Structures are given as structure tokens and as C-alpha cells.
């Protein structure tokens, strides 16, 4: 009877472990420590098996991570929360940007200081260095800030 009991216990253990494996899935996680401000590259990521089936709020695919910037330290082999990464900044608060005004074919450019961080397409406040006037403009792909004439 002792042998049969051990055999049944072993079978139950194997069944439980196969159920646990069935709940796991392959996700993308760092292969090295990624520090805040680092731009995430494909070489920094690898596949790991995550036993937690509930991965809501986590980024699990390479396409969701490559090109983004870490907002906090990301540890090797650990799932990455969506709030731990952000789009790269096109404009940094306090940095100098080219301010461009366009209307009816007229284009004027000057230097301005960014008053907030921003991403391409975002509307940000900038201060014209020459006049001191604060204006709003849209960040362009080249990092300039475009102000359209009213």
C-alpha cells in the first residue's frame, strides 16, 4: 500500500506542475539591468517564461519596448510594467529649441527655451529668448517647435 500511495502522490505532483506550466507564457524581459533614461534596444531584451497568467499592465512584446526609454531601473528576467517606460523626449525642459512661426508662406525662426518636456506632436510652452514672450507650439519630428499664425 505504501508504494501505491507514493505512486499516486507522484502522479498528483506531476499533474499539478503541468497545470502550473500551462498557465505560464513566454514574455519579453531585460537580459541586463536597464537604467532610467536608457533607450531600450532589441539586444537588451530576451524571452523568459512567466508563470503569472495575469499580465495586465505589463508590456510583453518587443514591439512595445524597442525604442522606448526606461523611466526606472528594469531588472533582468522581470516583466516590465507599462508605466516603467515612455516615449523618447524630443524636447527637454530648460533646453533650447528652434521656434518656427509660419503663416501664408511666411516663415520666421528664432531660438526659444522649452518650459516643459515633450514628445513629437505634443503641444508645449516655450519662451522666446529674444523677447521673453511665452508661446505654445507643437513639437515637430526634427525637434523644432511650430507656432502657426492665428
Secondary structure, DSSP 8 states (H G I E B T S, - for coil): -HHHHHHHHHHHHHHHHHHHHHT-EEEEEESS-B-TT-B--GGGEEEEEE--S--TTEE-SGGGTTT-EESS-B-TTS-EEGGGEE---SB-TT-EEEEEEEETTEEEEEEEEESS-B-TT-EEEEEETTT--EEEEEE-TTS-EEEE--
